Amino acid sequence: MSKKAKQLNMAIFASGNGSNFEAIVKAVKRGYVKANLKILIVDKEKAYARKRAERLKVPHVFVDPKKYKSRASFDKAIINILNKEKIDIIALAGYMRILSNFFVRKYKNRMLNVHPAILPALRGVDAIKRAFNYGCQVTGVTVHFVDEKVDHGPVILQETVKISPQMTLASLEKKIHALEHKLYPLAIKLLTEKKLKIKGRQVKII
């Protein structure tokens, strides 16, 4: 009982397919990530992540941005949910909304994101497609802490993927997603086990 009480409460945010959400859930269920996964929050009513949540028996809630006058009021509604669930850490898993600065500050060094490129290159949307179309020979995956800028926070883990001439966009996407599903649960595991030491932009695994 005491061991379970020490586990952090986690929320996951998603907007779309939710494959990273599912990878995290499976990591929690098998005990690789020792956290209490309390809730999935989505901002898209038809996000496929909701179907995954139902299948995996994870509580989920849709918060409709159209019902709020501003990004700040929407984020405050989200914070109310997080407070009710006593959330300690947040994993953004394909969450496509830019968070308010006060939200980011509230969860400083407790909120993670995964990006399908080697940051700081290829920030923003469609990073895999842009790397492929540009003719990059190498791309990869970054897991980082979230700060007030988009795809900018301190890097926790990075790993490269070589783009071979034989690759199609679809095969590159498959390889990137497989790497995301490995690195993201690992980063969350390190955070929950308090093995990340942050100094400025440097993150050291201890």
Secondary structure, DSSP 8 states (H G I E B T S, - for coil): -HHHHTSEEEEEEESS--HHHHHHHHHHHTTSS-EEEEEEEESSTT-HHHHHHHHHT--EEE--GGGSSSHHHHHHHHHHHHHHTT--EEEESS--S---HHHHHHTTTSEEEEESS-TTTT-SS-HHHHHHHHT-SEEEEEEEE--SSTT-S-EEEEEEEE--TT--HHHHHHHHHHHHHHHHHHHHHHHHTT-EEEETTEEEE-
